[in-house]
Amino acid sequence: MADEEVPAEEIAEEVEEIAEMNVLDALKEVLKKALVHDGLRKGLHECAKALDRRSARLCCLAKDCENEEYKKLIRALCAEGEVSVIMVDSGKDLGAWCGLAKLDAEGGVKKAVRTSCAVITDFGEETRALTVLLDYLQKQADGDQ
């Protein structure tokens, strides 16, 4: 009897975890998958090349970027290529999510390099996080029109 109860509790926990995934967590997971599948471009030069070639699928831009010309260029290239832009609060967070960080023994971020822009050219594999993120972007696009 005890064996039958344990799987039911585990299933309930998994359902709650999936239901509670927010857009930020989904973005982190999608960025990690893209990094693994070599579909992530970081920094102005790489991002501008990917956006210009029309190979970009999604763009992340840091809100705390001081250079207005930088933001204007990335937004213009995204608009030209009809690429969705997600604004992230901190460039340090974006850099850590893109793998530009040193980790300590527990897996926490010890030192992160700041990046103001990251572009995904290949999502990698189809995951729940990707579905959540694409649904969010679709709702955002429907709201703009």
Biotite code that builds the C-alpha atoms (Angstrom):
import biotite.structure as struc

atoms = struc.array([
    struc.Atom([0.000, 0.000, 0.000], chain_id="A", res_id=1, res_name="MET", atom_name="CA", element="C"),
    struc.Atom([2.789, 2.413, 0.847], chain_id="A", res_id=2, res_name="ALA", atom_name="CA", element="C"),
    struc.Atom([4.322, 1.794, -2.606], chain_id="A", res_id=3, res_name="ASP", atom_name="CA", element="C"),
    struc.Atom([1.086, 2.853, -4.306], chain_id="A", res_id=4, res_name="GLU", atom_name="CA", element="C"),
    struc.Atom([0.843, 6.156, -2.403], chain_id="A", res_id=5, res_name="GLU", atom_name="CA", element="C"),
    struc.Atom([4.361, 7.390, -3.193], chain_id="A", res_id=6, res_name="VAL", atom_name="CA", element="C"),
    struc.Atom([3.970, 7.572, -6.994], chain_id="A", res_id=7, res_name="PRO", atom_name="CA", element="C"),
    struc.Atom([0.652, 9.407, -6.633], chain_id="A", res_id=8, res_name="ALA", atom_name="CA", element="C"),
    struc.Atom([2.325, 12.068, -4.456], chain_id="A", res_id=9, res_name="GLU", atom_name="CA", element="C"),
    struc.Atom([5.208, 12.417, -6.923], chain_id="A", res_id=10, res_name="GLU", atom_name="CA", element="C"),
    struc.Atom([2.793, 12.874, -9.815], chain_id="A", res_id=11, res_name="ILE", atom_name="CA", element="C"),
    struc.Atom([0.907, 15.570, -7.897], chain_id="A", res_id=12, res_name="ALA", atom_name="CA", element="C"),
    struc.Atom([4.175, 17.427, -7.208], chain_id="A", res_id=13, res_name="GLU", atom_name="CA", element="C"),
    struc.Atom([5.171, 17.300, -10.893], chain_id="A", res_id=14, res_name="GLU", atom_name="CA", element="C"),
    struc.Atom([1.792, 18.704, -11.981], chain_id="A", res_id=15, res_name="VAL", atom_name="CA", element="C"),
    struc.Atom([2.116, 21.603, -9.516], chain_id="A", res_id=16, res_name="GLU", atom_name="CA", element="C"),
    struc.Atom([5.666, 22.319, -10.696], chain_id="A", res_id=17, res_name="GLU", atom_name="CA", element="C"),
    struc.Atom([4.593, 22.451, -14.357], chain_id="A", res_id=18, res_name="ILE", atom_name="CA", element="C"),
    struc.Atom([1.590, 24.645, -13.607], chain_id="A", res_id=19, res_name="ALA", atom_name="CA", element="C"),
    struc.Atom([3.686, 27.152, -11.640], chain_id="A", res_id=20, res_name="GLU", atom_name="CA", element="C"),
    struc.Atom([6.365, 27.698, -14.330], chain_id="A", res_id=21, res_name="MET", atom_name="CA", element="C"),
    struc.Atom([6.452, 31.401, -15.069], chain_id="A", res_id=22, res_name="ASN", atom_name="CA", element="C"),
    struc.Atom([7.867, 33.147, -18.118], chain_id="A", res_id=23, res_name="VAL", atom_name="CA", element="C"),
    struc.Atom([11.196, 33.985, -16.453], chain_id="A", res_id=24, res_name="LEU", atom_name="CA", element="C"),
    struc.Atom([11.848, 30.365, -15.459], chain_id="A", res_id=25, res_name="ASP", atom_name="CA", element="C"),
    struc.Atom([10.822, 29.251, -18.943], chain_id="A", res_id=26, res_name="ALA", atom_name="CA", element="C"),
    struc.Atom([13.231, 31.774, -20.486], chain_id="A", res_id=27, res_name="LEU", atom_name="CA", element="C"),
    struc.Atom([16.105, 30.510, -18.324], chain_id="A", res_id=28, res_name="LYS", atom_name="CA", element="C"),
    struc.Atom([15.464, 26.918, -19.396], chain_id="A", res_id=29, res_name="GLU", atom_name="CA", element="C"),
    struc.Atom([15.092, 27.828, -23.088], chain_id="A", res_id=30, res_name="VAL", atom_name="CA", element="C"),
    struc.Atom([18.363, 29.801, -22.988], chain_id="A", res_id=31, res_name="LEU", atom_name="CA", element="C"),
    struc.Atom([20.166, 26.815, -21.415], chain_id="A", res_id=32, res_name="LYS", atom_name="CA", element="C"),
    struc.Atom([18.782, 24.439, -24.076], chain_id="A", res_id=33, res_name="LYS", atom_name="CA", element="C"),
    struc.Atom([19.776, 26.838, -26.857], chain_id="A", res_id=34, res_name="ALA", atom_name="CA", element="C"),
    struc.Atom([23.293, 27.097, -25.384], chain_id="A", res_id=35, res_name="LEU", atom_name="CA", element="C"),
    struc.Atom([23.631, 23.306, -25.346], chain_id="A", res_id=36, res_name="VAL", atom_name="CA", element="C"),
    struc.Atom([22.421, 23.026, -28.961], chain_id="A", res_id=37, res_name="HIS", atom_name="CA", element="C"),
    struc.Atom([24.715, 25.865, -30.159], chain_id="A", res_id=38, res_name="ASP", atom_name="CA", element="C"),
    struc.Atom([21.778, 28.122, -30.946], chain_id="A", res_id=39, res_name="GLY", atom_name="CA", element="C"),
    struc.Atom([22.604, 31.066, -28.665], chain_id="A", res_id=40, res_name="LEU", atom_name="CA", element="C"),
    struc.Atom([24.344, 34.277, -29.708], chain_id="A", res_id=41, res_name="ARG", atom_name="CA", element="C"),
    struc.Atom([25.573, 36.722, -27.040], chain_id="A", res_id=42, res_name="LYS", atom_name="CA", element="C"),
    struc.Atom([26.719, 40.320, -27.315], chain_id="A", res_id=43, res_name="GLY", atom_name="CA", element="C"),
    struc.Atom([26.038, 43.081, -29.804], chain_id="A", res_id=44, res_name="LEU", atom_name="CA", element="C"),
    struc.Atom([28.251, 41.828, -32.639], chain_id="A", res_id=45, res_name="HIS", atom_name="CA", element="C"),
    struc.Atom([26.980, 38.218, -32.681], chain_id="A", res_id=46, res_name="GLU", atom_name="CA", element="C"),
    struc.Atom([23.370, 39.285, -32.144], chain_id="A", res_id=47, res_name="CYS", atom_name="CA", element="C"),
    struc.Atom([23.464, 41.901, -34.900], chain_id="A", res_id=48, res_name="ALA", atom_name="CA", element="C"),
    struc.Atom([24.898, 39.331, -37.333], chain_id="A", res_id=49, res_name="LYS", atom_name="CA", element="C"),
    struc.Atom([22.200, 36.767, -36.437], chain_id="A", res_id=50, res_name="ALA", atom_name="CA", element="C"),
    struc.Atom([19.417, 39.355, -36.713], chain_id="A", res_id=51, res_name="LEU", atom_name="CA", element="C"),
    struc.Atom([20.778, 40.671, -40.026], chain_id="A", res_id=52, res_name="ASP", atom_name="CA", element="C"),
    struc.Atom([20.940, 37.141, -41.482], chain_id="A", res_id=53, res_name="ARG", atom_name="CA", element="C"),
    struc.Atom([17.324, 36.565, -40.385], chain_id="A", res_id=54, res_name="ARG", atom_name="CA", element="C"),
    struc.Atom([18.360, 33.424, -38.479], chain_id="A", res_id=55, res_name="SER", atom_name="CA", element="C"),
    struc.Atom([17.159, 34.787, -35.104], chain_id="A", res_id=56, res_name="ALA", atom_name="CA", element="C"),
    struc.Atom([14.019, 33.325, -33.521], chain_id="A", res_id=57, res_name="ARG", atom_name="CA", element="C"),
    struc.Atom([13.937, 35.277, -30.234], chain_id="A", res_id=58, res_name="LEU", atom_name="CA", element="C"),
    struc.Atom([15.849, 38.230, -28.772], chain_id="A", res_id=59, res_name="CYS", atom_name="CA", element="C"),
    struc.Atom([16.494, 39.074, -25.094], chain_id="A", res_id=60, res_name="CYS", atom_name="CA", element="C"),
    struc.Atom([17.456, 42.650, -24.263], chain_id="A", res_id=61, res_name="LEU", atom_name="CA", element="C"),
    struc.Atom([18.503, 43.968, -20.836], chain_id="A", res_id=62, res_name="ALA", atom_name="CA", element="C"),
    struc.Atom([16.525, 46.913, -19.445], chain_id="A", res_id=63, res_name="LYS", atom_name="CA", element="C"),
    struc.Atom([19.561, 48.248, -17.574], chain_id="A", res_id=64, res_name="ASP", atom_name="CA", element="C"),
    struc.Atom([21.606, 48.862, -20.734], chain_id="A", res_id=65, res_name="CYS", atom_name="CA", element="C"),
    struc.Atom([22.812, 52.488, -20.582], chain_id="A", res_id=66, res_name="GLU", atom_name="CA", element="C"),
    struc.Atom([23.555, 52.917, -24.282], chain_id="A", res_id=67, res_name="ASN", atom_name="CA", element="C"),
    struc.Atom([20.380, 54.073, -26.064], chain_id="A", res_id=68, res_name="GLU", atom_name="CA", element="C"),
    struc.Atom([21.894, 53.565, -29.545], chain_id="A", res_id=69, res_name="GLU", atom_name="CA", element="C"),
    struc.Atom([22.560, 49.923, -28.635], chain_id="A", res_id=70, res_name="TYR", atom_name="CA", element="C"),
    struc.Atom([18.919, 49.337, -27.663], chain_id="A", res_id=71, res_name="LYS", atom_name="CA", element="C"),
    struc.Atom([17.661, 51.269, -30.687], chain_id="A", res_id=72, res_name="LYS", atom_name="CA", element="C"),
    struc.Atom([19.786, 49.171, -33.081], chain_id="A", res_id=73, res_name="LEU", atom_name="CA", element="C"),
    struc.Atom([18.676, 45.843, -31.598], chain_id="A", res_id=74, res_name="ILE", atom_name="CA", element="C"),
    struc.Atom([14.987, 46.866, -31.568], chain_id="A", res_id=75, res_name="ARG", atom_name="CA", element="C"),
    struc.Atom([15.219, 48.072, -35.186], chain_id="A", res_id=76, res_name="ALA", atom_name="CA", element="C"),
    struc.Atom([16.859, 44.837, -36.361], chain_id="A", res_id=77, res_name="LEU", atom_name="CA", element="C"),
    struc.Atom([14.224, 42.821, -34.482], chain_id="A", res_id=78, res_name="CYS", atom_name="CA", element="C"),
    struc.Atom([11.396, 44.852, -36.011], chain_id="A", res_id=79, res_name="ALA", atom_name="CA", element="C"),
    struc.Atom([12.884, 44.462, -39.480], chain_id="A", res_id=80, res_name="GLU", atom_name="CA", element="C"),
    struc.Atom([13.162, 40.692, -39.117], chain_id="A", res_id=81, res_name="GLY", atom_name="CA", element="C"),
    struc.Atom([9.878, 40.349, -37.173], chain_id="A", res_id=82, res_name="GLU", atom_name="CA", element="C"),
    struc.Atom([11.682, 38.822, -34.178], chain_id="A", res_id=83, res_name="VAL", atom_name="CA", element="C"),
    struc.Atom([10.057, 38.945, -30.727], chain_id="A", res_id=84, res_name="SER", atom_name="CA", element="C"),
    struc.Atom([11.939, 40.869, -28.024], chain_id="A", res_id=85, res_name="VAL", atom_name="CA", element="C"),
    struc.Atom([11.834, 39.956, -24.338], chain_id="A", res_id=86, res_name="ILE", atom_name="CA", element="C"),
    struc.Atom([13.060, 42.605, -21.925], chain_id="A", res_id=87, res_name="MET", atom_name="CA", element="C"),
    struc.Atom([15.098, 41.246, -18.985], chain_id="A", res_id=88, res_name="VAL", atom_name="CA", element="C"),
    struc.Atom([15.635, 43.329, -15.824], chain_id="A", res_id=89, res_name="ASP", atom_name="CA", element="C"),
    struc.Atom([19.381, 42.862, -15.427], chain_id="A", res_id=90, res_name="SER", atom_name="CA", element="C"),
    struc.Atom([22.261, 42.312, -17.841], chain_id="A", res_id=91, res_name="GLY", atom_name="CA", element="C"),
    struc.Atom([24.113, 40.337, -15.156], chain_id="A", res_id=92, res_name="LYS", atom_name="CA", element="C"),
    struc.Atom([21.162, 37.919, -14.890], chain_id="A", res_id=93, res_name="ASP", atom_name="CA", element="C"),
    struc.Atom([21.023, 37.573, -18.669], chain_id="A", res_id=94, res_name="LEU", atom_name="CA", element="C"),
    struc.Atom([24.764, 36.870, -18.776], chain_id="A", res_id=95, res_name="GLY", atom_name="CA", element="C"),
    struc.Atom([24.441, 34.194, -16.074], chain_id="A", res_id=96, res_name="ALA", atom_name="CA", element="C"),
    struc.Atom([21.547, 32.515, -17.920], chain_id="A", res_id=97, res_name="TRP", atom_name="CA", element="C"),
    struc.Atom([23.616, 32.517, -21.133], chain_id="A", res_id=98, res_name="CYS", atom_name="CA", element="C"),
    struc.Atom([26.485, 30.684, -19.448], chain_id="A", res_id=99, res_name="GLY", atom_name="CA", element="C"),
    struc.Atom([28.748, 33.710, -18.967], chain_id="A", res_id=100, res_name="LEU", atom_name="CA", element="C"),
    struc.Atom([29.241, 33.018, -15.262], chain_id="A", res_id=101, res_name="ALA", atom_name="CA", element="C"),
    struc.Atom([31.562, 31.197, -12.894], chain_id="A", res_id=102, res_name="LYS", atom_name="CA", element="C"),
    struc.Atom([29.757, 28.864, -10.511], chain_id="A", res_id=103, res_name="LEU", atom_name="CA", element="C"),
    struc.Atom([30.687, 27.894, -6.961], chain_id="A", res_id=104, res_name="ASP", atom_name="CA", element="C"),
    struc.Atom([30.683, 24.319, -5.591], chain_id="A", res_id=105, res_name="ALA", atom_name="CA", element="C"),
    struc.Atom([26.932, 24.410, -4.838], chain_id="A", res_id=106, res_name="GLU", atom_name="CA", element="C"),
    struc.Atom([26.051, 25.592, -8.353], chain_id="A", res_id=107, res_name="GLY", atom_name="CA", element="C"),
    struc.Atom([25.314, 29.198, -7.357], chain_id="A", res_id=108, res_name="GLY", atom_name="CA", element="C"),
    struc.Atom([26.627, 32.093, -9.428], chain_id="A", res_id=109, res_name="VAL", atom_name="CA", element="C"),
    struc.Atom([29.965, 33.318, -8.072], chain_id="A", res_id=110, res_name="LYS", atom_name="CA", element="C"),
    struc.Atom([30.807, 35.856, -10.784], chain_id="A", res_id=111, res_name="LYS", atom_name="CA", element="C"),
    struc.Atom([28.691, 36.803, -13.810], chain_id="A", res_id=112, res_name="ALA", atom_name="CA", element="C"),
    struc.Atom([29.681, 38.716, -16.925], chain_id="A", res_id=113, res_name="VAL", atom_name="CA", element="C"),
    struc.Atom([27.097, 41.242, -18.023], chain_id="A", res_id=114, res_name="ARG", atom_name="CA", element="C"),
    struc.Atom([25.555, 41.052, -21.491], chain_id="A", res_id=115, res_name="THR", atom_name="CA", element="C"),
    struc.Atom([22.901, 43.413, -22.775], chain_id="A", res_id=116, res_name="SER", atom_name="CA", element="C"),
    struc.Atom([21.680, 41.247, -25.623], chain_id="A", res_id=117, res_name="CYS", atom_name="CA", element="C"),
    struc.Atom([21.234, 37.563, -26.427], chain_id="A", res_id=118, res_name="ALA", atom_name="CA", element="C"),
    struc.Atom([19.600, 36.012, -29.477], chain_id="A", res_id=119, res_name="VAL", atom_name="CA", element="C"),
    struc.Atom([18.312, 32.465, -29.884], chain_id="A", res_id=120, res_name="ILE", atom_name="CA", element="C"),
    struc.Atom([18.796, 31.046, -33.380], chain_id="A", res_id=121, res_name="THR", atom_name="CA", element="C"),
    struc.Atom([17.947, 27.428, -32.518], chain_id="A", res_id=122, res_name="ASP", atom_name="CA", element="C"),
    struc.Atom([15.669, 26.450, -29.637], chain_id="A", res_id=123, res_name="PHE", atom_name="CA", element="C"),
    struc.Atom([17.061, 22.914, -29.547], chain_id="A", res_id=124, res_name="GLY", atom_name="CA", element="C"),
    struc.Atom([14.458, 20.450, -28.384], chain_id="A", res_id=125, res_name="GLU", atom_name="CA", element="C"),
    struc.Atom([10.752, 20.958, -27.780], chain_id="A", res_id=126, res_name="GLU", atom_name="CA", element="C"),
    struc.Atom([10.189, 21.385, -24.033], chain_id="A", res_id=127, res_name="THR", atom_name="CA", element="C"),
    struc.Atom([7.414, 22.534, -21.722], chain_id="A", res_id=128, res_name="ARG", atom_name="CA", element="C"),
    struc.Atom([9.389, 25.749, -21.071], chain_id="A", res_id=129, res_name="ALA", atom_name="CA", element="C"),
    struc.Atom([9.514, 26.532, -24.792], chain_id="A", res_id=130, res_name="LEU", atom_name="CA", element="C"),
    struc.Atom([5.753, 26.056, -25.053], chain_id="A", res_id=131, res_name="THR", atom_name="CA", element="C"),
    struc.Atom([5.164, 28.414, -22.095], chain_id="A", res_id=132, res_name="VAL", atom_name="CA", element="C"),
    struc.Atom([7.487, 31.024, -23.612], chain_id="A", res_id=133, res_name="LEU", atom_name="CA", element="C"),
    struc.Atom([5.957, 30.828, -27.107], chain_id="A", res_id=134, res_name="LEU", atom_name="CA", element="C"),
    struc.Atom([2.431, 31.068, -25.645], chain_id="A", res_id=135, res_name="ASP", atom_name="CA", element="C"),
    struc.Atom([3.482, 34.198, -23.732], chain_id="A", res_id=136, res_name="TYR", atom_name="CA", element="C"),
    struc.Atom([4.960, 35.755, -26.878], chain_id="A", res_id=137, res_name="LEU", atom_name="CA", element="C"),
    struc.Atom([1.823, 34.916, -28.870], chain_id="A", res_id=138, res_name="GLN", atom_name="CA", element="C"),
    struc.Atom([-0.407, 36.560, -26.239], chain_id="A", res_id=139, res_name="LYS", atom_name="CA", element="C"),
    struc.Atom([1.900, 39.587, -26.207], chain_id="A", res_id=140, res_name="GLN", atom_name="CA", element="C"),
    struc.Atom([1.737, 39.851, -30.020], chain_id="A", res_id=141, res_name="ALA", atom_name="CA", element="C"),
    struc.Atom([-2.065, 39.534, -29.993], chain_id="A", res_id=142, res_name="ASP", atom_name="CA", element="C"),
    struc.Atom([-2.273, 42.292, -27.378], chain_id="A", res_id=143, res_name="GLY", atom_name="CA", element="C"),
    struc.Atom([-0.196, 44.676, -29.506], chain_id="A", res_id=144, res_name="ASP", atom_name="CA", element="C"),
    struc.Atom([-2.475, 44.336, -32.541], chain_id="A", res_id=145, res_name="GLN", atom_name="CA", element="C"),
])
